[in-house]
């Protein structure tokens, strides 16, 4: 994690050696060393998550919702759907121009939005807003299914957000954390799908767009806070710290 203290490990190599790359990773604390625990404070982790996730959340959720609402109320549904699609393609173009990689999730999202826009223009706004409900429900089922097969989805995603030493990921406490968080996010997706569908069939479209955005953000932020809190409790119980490890 950026800003976390460097812990000297026996197998860690100094970053000053040419060709050596150090990567922040969650590892077991050195025996008898308790000082690094301060690096796992909830406030600092939430701050780091916010710095990393908030811009993407605004880009992917808030701005498209504002564009959809403004264009829908001023120009109509088709221009509104096209405005959101153009913004999404713009996000891809910005990454290409600046030389940043295009995450696979973003690529899939743009493809899905393209199909959604075509369906919405041909079939109407109800189908445009219904498609994300079906997608969210499908994700909930994927999370639930991964638990049934003993391969929690969060375990596969964990390294993208918090790199773990291989021996740490196999600890019983960490395995329980992965299962619990997978169940949590399955529930979040299920609740999100149910809430969105209820709002869709009970509110006027313009009101739905505004309320749905607020509800979705509230659910996502609450789930992130719960995930960080749960993960920190497990890290402290397992005596884990962040260290820069040579890879």
Protein Blocks (a to p, Z undefined) as FASTA:
>chain_A
ZZiacdddfklccfklghiacddddddddehiaklmmmmgfklmmmmmmmmmmmmmmmmm
mmmmmmmmmmmmmnojklmmmmmmmmmmmmmmmmmmnopacdfklmmmmmmmmmmmmmmm
mnojklmmmmmmmmmmmmmmmmmmmmmnopafklmmmmmmoccdfklmmpmklmmmmmmm
mmmmmmmmmmmmmmmmmmmmmccfklmmmmmmmmmmmmmmmmmmmmmmmmmmmmmmnopa
dddddZZ
